[in-house]
Amino acid sequence: HGTPFRRAREENLFLDDASMHVGIRGPLYSRDDIKNDESFGFKIIHCDEFQTQGTDKIAERIKKRVGKNPLYLSIDIDVLDPAFAPGTGTPEIAGMTSREMVNVIRGLSGLNLVSADVVEVSPAYDHAEVTSLAAATIVYELTNLFAKKWLKFIKFFMEDKKKFYIDGKWQPPKSRNEIEIINPATEEKTAVITLGNKEDVDNAVMSAK
């Protein structure tokens, strides 16, 4: 289970000009580790750089690297320092704090986040559910990113009165305040979402910022 991204690179499953490893630290297994990572297309942000640059700069570096490409964000809980996530199989000191993690995630608002995961939580090694709490909070913050992305789509629709982009297709609205959700596989209508007035949508977008 320790080489999923190497296997993904071998199968050309990600963009080698838009991918990063963030929070790297600890000993190497081989002198070629860093060289191999670079050859696979990964840029690296070392954990020590959080101390010198801060979370705002780190988030901007990630956003610049990813650009407008679809983003899959995979978070291994052991990127956090064991003080904040002891319940994992491979703890490594000098990691990120939970505050740094939350602020970096929030700083990724605006990226085209399409999916995400949080892995390597091991309840058997946890203490007082500290790791579980950290993982649950990370998932909550990721969910907020998805929600903000959705609200931006709604705002675009409401302001421009255009067709609504969903599931990879431009779908015509039934009315100005309704959006038909289409299953792209069957091209069947699966749901109709009714929006409130423009002021309600604007307020929701502002509160999500």
Contacts in CASP RR format, 6 or more apart in sequence:
PFRMAT RR
TARGET T0000
AUTHOR 0000-0000-0000
METHOD contacts of the structure
MODEL  1
HGTPFRRAREENLFLDDASMHVGIRGPLYSRDDIKNDESFGFKIIHCDEF
QTQGTDKIAERIKKRVGKNPLYLSIDIDVLDPAFAPGTGTPEIAGMTSRE
MVNVIRGLSGLNLVSADVVEVSPAYDHAEVTSLAAATIVYELTNLFAKKW
LKFIKFFMEDKKKFYIDGKWQPPKSRNEIEIINPATEEKTAVITLGNKED
VDNAVMSAK
5 14 0 8 1.000
5 21 0 8 1.000
5 40 0 8 1.000
5 42 0 8 1.000
6 36 0 8 1.000
6 40 0 8 1.000
8 14 0 8 1.000
9 16 0 8 1.000
9 40 0 8 1.000
9 41 0 8 1.000
14 72 0 8 1.000
15 69 0 8 1.000
16 40 0 8 1.000
16 41 0 8 1.000
16 42 0 8 1.000
17 41 0 8 1.000
18 65 0 8 1.000
18 66 0 8 1.000
18 67 0 8 1.000
18 69 0 8 1.000
19 41 0 8 1.000
19 42 0 8 1.000
19 43 0 8 1.000
19 65 0 8 1.000
20 42 0 8 1.000
20 43 0 8 1.000
20 44 0 8 1.000
20 45 0 8 1.000
20 61 0 8 1.000
20 62 0 8 1.000
20 65 0 8 1.000
20 66 0 8 1.000
21 37 0 8 1.000
21 42 0 8 1.000
21 43 0 8 1.000
21 44 0 8 1.000
21 45 0 8 1.000
22 44 0 8 1.000
22 45 0 8 1.000
22 58 0 8 1.000
22 62 0 8 1.000
22 79 0 8 1.000
22 104 0 8 1.000
23 45 0 8 1.000
23 46 0 8 1.000
23 47 0 8 1.000
23 50 0 8 1.000
23 79 0 8 1.000
23 95 0 8 1.000
23 96 0 8 1.000
24 44 0 8 1.000
24 45 0 8 1.000
24 46 0 8 1.000
24 47 0 8 1.000
25 46 0 8 1.000
25 47 0 8 1.000
25 48 0 8 1.000
25 92 0 8 1.000
25 94 0 8 1.000
25 95 0 8 1.000
26 92 0 8 1.000
26 94 0 8 1.000
28 34 0 8 1.000
30 36 0 8 1.000
34 44 0 8 1.000
37 44 0 8 1.000
38 44 0 8 1.000
43 65 0 8 1.000
45 58 0 8 1.000
45 61 0 8 1.000
45 62 0 8 1.000
47 79 0 8 1.000
47 94 0 8 1.000
47 95 0 8 1.000
47 96 0 8 1.000
48 94 0 8 1.000
49 58 0 8 1.000
50 58 0 8 1.000
50 96 0 8 1.000
50 100 0 8 1.000
54 100 0 8 1.000
55 100 0 8 1.000
55 103 0 8 1.000
55 104 0 8 1.000
55 107 0 8 1.000
56 103 0 8 1.000
56 107 0 8 1.000
58 104 0 8 1.000
59 103 0 8 1.000
59 104 0 8 1.000
59 106 0 8 1.000
59 107 0 8 1.000
59 108 0 8 1.000
62 104 0 8 1.000
62 108 0 8 1.000
62 111 0 8 1.000
63 107 0 8 1.000
63 108 0 8 1.000
63 110 0 8 1.000
63 111 0 8 1.000
66 111 0 8 1.000
66 112 0 8 1.000
67 111 0 8 1.000
67 112 0 8 1.000
68 112 0 8 1.000
69 112 0 8 1.000
70 112 0 8 1.000
70 114 0 8 1.000
71 108 0 8 1.000
71 111 0 8 1.000
71 112 0 8 1.000
71 113 0 8 1.000
71 114 0 8 1.000
72 114 0 8 1.000
72 115 0 8 1.000
72 116 0 8 1.000
73 108 0 8 1.000
73 113 0 8 1.000
73 115 0 8 1.000
73 116 0 8 1.000
73 117 0 8 1.000
73 142 0 8 1.000
74 116 0 8 1.000
74 117 0 8 1.000
74 119 0 8 1.000
75 101 0 8 1.000
75 116 0 8 1.000
75 117 0 8 1.000
75 118 0 8 1.000
75 119 0 8 1.000
75 138 0 8 1.000
76 119 0 8 1.000
76 120 0 8 1.000
77 85 0 8 1.000
77 87 0 8 1.000
77 88 0 8 1.000
77 118 0 8 1.000
77 119 0 8 1.000
77 120 0 8 1.000
77 121 0 8 1.000
77 131 0 8 1.000
77 134 0 8 1.000
77 135 0 8 1.000
77 138 0 8 1.000
78 85 0 8 1.000
78 88 0 8 1.000
78 89 0 8 1.000
78 90 0 8 1.000
78 91 0 8 1.000
78 92 0 8 1.000
78 120 0 8 1.000
79 95 0 8 1.000
79 96 0 8 1.000
79 101 0 8 1.000
80 95 0 8 1.000
80 96 0 8 1.000
80 97 0 8 1.000
80 98 0 8 1.000
80 101 0 8 1.000
80 134 0 8 1.000
81 93 0 8 1.000
81 94 0 8 1.000
81 95 0 8 1.000
81 96 0 8 1.000
81 97 0 8 1.000
82 88 0 8 1.000
82 91 0 8 1.000
82 92 0 8 1.000
82 93 0 8 1.000
83 97 0 8 1.000
84 96 0 8 1.000
84 97 0 8 1.000
84 98 0 8 1.000
84 130 0 8 1.000
84 131 0 8 1.000
84 134 0 8 1.000
85 91 0 8 1.000
85 98 0 8 1.000
85 121 0 8 1.000
85 130 0 8 1.000
85 131 0 8 1.000
85 134 0 8 1.000
85 135 0 8 1.000
86 125 0 8 1.000
86 126 0 8 1.000
86 127 0 8 1.000
86 130 0 8 1.000
86 131 0 8 1.000
87 121 0 8 1.000
87 122 0 8 1.000
87 123 0 8 1.000
87 124 0 8 1.000
87 125 0 8 1.000
87 126 0 8 1.000
87 127 0 8 1.000
87 130 0 8 1.000
87 131 0 8 1.000
88 120 0 8 1.000
88 121 0 8 1.000
88 122 0 8 1.000
88 125 0 8 1.000
88 131 0 8 1.000
89 120 0 8 1.000
89 122 0 8 1.000
89 125 0 8 1.000
90 120 0 8 1.000
96 104 0 8 1.000
98 134 0 8 1.000
98 137 0 8 1.000
101 134 0 8 1.000
101 138 0 8 1.000
102 137 0 8 1.000
102 138 0 8 1.000
102 141 0 8 1.000
105 138 0 8 1.000
105 141 0 8 1.000
105 142 0 8 1.000
105 145 0 8 1.000
106 141 0 8 1.000
106 144 0 8 1.000
108 145 0 8 1.000
109 145 0 8 1.000
109 148 0 8 1.000
109 209 0 8 1.000
110 145 0 8 1.000
110 148 0 8 1.000
110 149 0 8 1.000
110 152 0 8 1.000
111 145 0 8 1.000
112 149 0 8 1.000
113 142 0 8 1.000
113 145 0 8 1.000
113 146 0 8 1.000
113 149 0 8 1.000
116 142 0 8 1.000
118 135 0 8 1.000
118 138 0 8 1.000
118 139 0 8 1.000
118 142 0 8 1.000
121 131 0 8 1.000
121 132 0 8 1.000
121 135 0 8 1.000
122 131 0 8 1.000
123 131 0 8 1.000
123 132 0 8 1.000
125 131 0 8 1.000
126 132 0 8 1.000
144 208 0 8 1.000
147 208 0 8 1.000
148 208 0 8 1.000
148 209 0 8 1.000
151 201 0 8 1.000
151 204 0 8 1.000
151 205 0 8 1.000
151 208 0 8 1.000
152 205 0 8 1.000
153 164 0 8 1.000
153 165 0 8 1.000
153 166 0 8 1.000
154 195 0 8 1.000
154 201 0 8 1.000
154 204 0 8 1.000
154 205 0 8 1.000
155 201 0 8 1.000
155 202 0 8 1.000
155 205 0 8 1.000
156 162 0 8 1.000
157 164 0 8 1.000
157 173 0 8 1.000
157 179 0 8 1.000
157 195 0 8 1.000
158 176 0 8 1.000
158 195 0 8 1.000
158 198 0 8 1.000
158 201 0 8 1.000
159 198 0 8 1.000
161 176 0 8 1.000
163 170 0 8 1.000
163 171 0 8 1.000
163 172 0 8 1.000
163 173 0 8 1.000
164 170 0 8 1.000
164 171 0 8 1.000
164 173 0 8 1.000
164 179 0 8 1.000
165 171 0 8 1.000
166 179 0 8 1.000
166 181 0 8 1.000
166 182 0 8 1.000
167 181 0 8 1.000
167 182 0 8 1.000
167 183 0 8 1.000
167 184 0 8 1.000
168 184 0 8 1.000
169 182 0 8 1.000
169 184 0 8 1.000
171 179 0 8 1.000
171 180 0 8 1.000
171 181 0 8 1.000
171 182 0 8 1.000
172 180 0 8 1.000
173 179 0 8 1.000
173 180 0 8 1.000
174 180 0 8 1.000
174 192 0 8 1.000
177 194 0 8 1.000
177 195 0 8 1.000
177 196 0 8 1.000
177 197 0 8 1.000
178 192 0 8 1.000
178 193 0 8 1.000
178 194 0 8 1.000
178 195 0 8 1.000
179 192 0 8 1.000
179 193 0 8 1.000
179 195 0 8 1.000
180 189 0 8 1.000
180 191 0 8 1.000
180 192 0 8 1.000
181 189 0 8 1.000
181 190 0 8 1.000
181 191 0 8 1.000
181 192 0 8 1.000
181 193 0 8 1.000
182 188 0 8 1.000
182 189 0 8 1.000
182 190 0 8 1.000
183 189 0 8 1.000
183 190 0 8 1.000
195 201 0 8 1.000
END
